Amino acid sequence: MFYREAGDFKTSYREDSQTFPIKFDRLRFYAVLAVAYGVIPLLINDYWASAVFVPFLIYSIAAIGLNILVGYAGQVSLGTGGFMAVGAYACYKLMTAFPEVSIFIHVLIAGGITAAVGVLFGLPSLRIKGFYLAVATLAAQFFLVWLFNKVPWFYNYSASGQINAPERSIFGVIVTGAQTSAMAKYMFCLIMLTIVAVIARNLTRGTVGRKWMAIRDMDIAAEIIGVNPLTTKITAFAVSSFFIGIAGALFFSVYLGAAEVGEAFGIQKSFLILFMVIIGGLGSIFGSFAGAAFLVLLPVLLKNLLVGTLGWPTDLAAHIELMIVGALIVIFLIAEPHGLAQLWRVAKEKLRLWPFPH
């Protein structure tokens, strides 16, 4: 078999600690990047961009952010939709106030603003945990949605209450607005996801990530050995909110183009991203990708099957989709709590040891 470590020797600490220690894993990773950057942009059209690829990329960023907080740091959060709204409205205000600044900078600053808001609402985690922290973050969700609805300044006193993304470009390529091509949307989101994934992977494998996991596993023991719970939890909320704010800014400016906070960033958005993390796998960057892909592709497949092929009513197909997603969450929580990421790890381990028993 080709999936073996035999002959794959490490001669330095850098090689020994790399993300993909097996050569085949590295080659597969490079192949995925080559397809993502070199093949899909040439073949993508408006349908595939709006139905599959762009939402997958944006939801992956949000899932990575939530996974850092819930999976790595062990802090429960039900306010993801509200933090995405902060990123979206911050990006909108920046785009309208500073039209000469690059949209790339606007998205990053929107993430920074969301990080500050996340730290503010993460302060209760220093005193409460578990169910009580979930309620606190849920309150943040409802408060932020109420705030963006009731304060006209956030939507520039628009009569409709909606925010609309103006046309912006990067190096002459339009990435927001009605004239944006499918390839431009895809490439902009892909570049942002690549940056986020690299940062998240390095953070979780370094000192900061070890502190997060120590707090998650046993906070009292972690404090005894020198881990500061205040800075560790606040850092987790800041990094998580930063990524979620980037996802919210992209979701509004690149994907939707126009948004109303209650419809686009309501409580259902928080639960959707939480389900992505649960199904994909807590404490796994790959699990964030897997969960996002699963819950983006599943509705598309069910809609094509139930509505397009079988001719079922659209509302009935939507209810069936909710039932299937709910059943899958229950199954994963019972049969495999670590989600798709654990199934992938087990499959790779069996492949490495095949044909010997495992």
Residue, then its C-alpha position, 0 to 999 in steps of 0.5 A: m500500500f502507498y499510505r505508509e510511513a516506511g521510508d519517510f524519515k524525519t531529520s529535523y524537529r520542523e519536519d517532525s512537527q509538520t501538519f502532514p507528517i505522511k508524504f501522501d497526506r502532503l501530496r493530497f493537500y497540494a492536489v486539493l489546493a491545485v484543484a481549488y485554485g487552478v481548476i474550479p475557477l475555470l469551470i465555476n458558474d453562477y449556480w455552483a457559486s451561489a448554491v455550493f462553493v461560496p456558501f461552503l467557503i464562508y460557512s467554513i470560516a464561521a465554523i472554524g471560528l466557532n470550533i476554536l471557541v467550542g471545540y478547542a477552548g470548551q466555551v459554549s456559544l449560541g451567539t454566532g449569528g449575532f457576531m456574524a451580524v456585527g461583522a456584516y454591519a461593520c463592513y457595511k459602515l466601512m464600505t460606505a464611509f471609506p469607499e477608497v479603501s480596499i474591501f480586503i481591509h474592510v473585511l479584516i477591520a470588520g473582523g477586528i470590530t467583531a473580536a472586540v464585541g466578542v471579548l465584551f460578551g465573553l467576559p461572563s465566561l470568567r464567572i460562569k460556564g456550561f448552560y449559563l454561558a450558553v444562555a449568556t451568549l444566546a442573550a448576546q444573539f438577541f441583543l445584537v439583532w435587536l440593536f441593528n434593527k432599532v438603531p437606524w445609524f447602522y443601516n444608514y437610515s434606510a427606509s427599508g432597514q436593509i443594508n446593500a453592498p456597494e460595488r467594490s474591487i480588488f486590483g481592478v476585479i469587482v468582488t462585490g455588487a451586482q456585476t460581480s462574476a462567479m469566479a471573483k466571488y469564489m476566489f476572494c472567499l477562497i483566499m480569505l478561507t486559506i488565510v483563516a485556516v492557516i492562522a487557525r491551524n498554527l494557533t491550535r498547534g502552538t502554545v495558545g492552542r495548548k492553553w485553550m485545550a487545557i482550560r477545556d479539559m480541566d480549568i482548575a488543573a490548568e490554572i494550577i499549572g500556570v495557565n491564566p484562565l482570564t487571558t486564555k478564555i478572552t483570547a479564545f473569544a477574540v480569535s473566534s469572533f474575529f473569524i466569525g466577523i470575517a465570515g459575516a462580512l463576506f456573507f453580506s458583501v460577497y454572497l448576499g449583496a443585501a441583508e436584513v439582520g433578522e432574516a440573514f443573521g437570526i438564531q437559526k444561523s447560530f444553530l446552523i453553524l453549531f450543527m456544522v461543528i457538531i457533525g464535523g467534529l469538535g476540536s478539529i479544523f478538518g471537521s469544520f470543513a467537513g461539517a460545512a460541506f455536509l450541511v451545504l451539500l445536503p440541502v442542495l442534494l435533497k432539493n434536487l432529489l425531492v423537488g426536481t426528481l420526485g416532484w415533491p412540494t418545496d415546503l415538504a422538502a424543507h421539512i424533510e431536510l430539517m428532520i434529516v439534519g436533526a436525526l443526523i445530529v442525534i446519531f452523531l452525538i450517540a454513535e460518534p460524538h467526535g463527528l466526521a473528523q473522527l471517522w476520517r481519522v479512523a479510516k486513515e488509521k485502518l488504511r495505514l495498518w491494512p491488512f493487519p487487524h486494528 
